[in-house]
Amino acid sequence: MNDLLSRWVLFQAYYPAISVVLMCAFKSAAIVFVGWILAGFIVGRSAAARCWLWRVILVACLVLPLFDLGPTAIRRLRLVWPQQTSAANFHAFGEEAQAWRLVRSDDEIAAIRHKRAADRLEGARDLAPWERERIEREPFSMDDVRPTPWRQIEDNVYVGWWLVAGVLVGVLMLRVAVSSWHLMKKARVVADDLHKEAFAAAERLGIKRDVRVRLLEGARSPLMAGWLRPSVYLPESSAGWSFSSREAVFLHELAHWKRGDHFWQL
């Protein structure tokens, strides 16, 4: 085992929670990079193929934490290889970790253990000699090794992880809501003929929801919006389009809604 991998294994022993977050971030970046390369190979394929590729990439990134934090049955599926570190690597990492204040020095650890044992013995003066010896020889915990602020980070890294994820999801949902409100404010109602054409296109695609069609001032191309009800926004220039052109536009935009692209592209 090379020195870098040995140091990472030892860091995992001291800070398992931080290690899980860092490894998930590294693996997610690697998965996205592979997806980006594969997307380049299928650039000439259909939009549905590229869409499904990125859906698989997204699901893979979301599933990653389950191999470390999920149920035992899922964690057993994770590939594990034997990891051994030499005494020299352990000693070298200990010196580097103390220099970077990742762990406390031996003298600091001994002082903490001595103070804790003294506090316990002071509150229990009537203990038998063997009980006093057991308290004095009590093994130290990892909290004795981790200095501030690394101990607080290790204890709260999962809370921070989910807090950041929740904030990002909230910001995305707010962005979608504001964008939808802005579109509805700028759009205006179209003639009934366009509604009938959109409804006919929806029937061809098997969409049973009522389709809303609006003209959007300043739009350069058609776009689709709406979560529970599809809404197709047309540019003002669409008034001069032929029937076949409008039909192709409705089929294209409603196909996005049927595939659920509005959910996956958040």
Salt bridges, closest charged atoms under 4 A:
ASP68 OD1 - ARG78 NH1 2.29
GLU95 OE2 - HIS91 NE2 2.74
GLU96 OE1 - ARG7 NE 2.98
GLU108 OE1 - ARG101 NH1 3.27
ASP119 OD2 - LYS115 NZ 3.23
GLU131 OE1 - ARG134 NH2 3.22
GLU133 OE2 - ARG137 NH2 2.99
GLU138 OE1 - ARG120 NH1 2.29
ASP143 OD1 - ARG146 NH1 3.59
ASP144 OD2 - ARG116 NH2 2.93
GLU197 OE1 - ARG246 NE 2.81
ASP210 OD2 - ARG229 NH2 3.11
GLU236 OE2 - ARG188 NH2 3.41
GLU247 OE2 - ARG204 NH1 2.82
ASP261 OD1 - ARG55 NH2 3.10
ASP261 OD2 - HIS256 ND1 2.76
ASP261 OD2 - ARG259 NH2 2.95
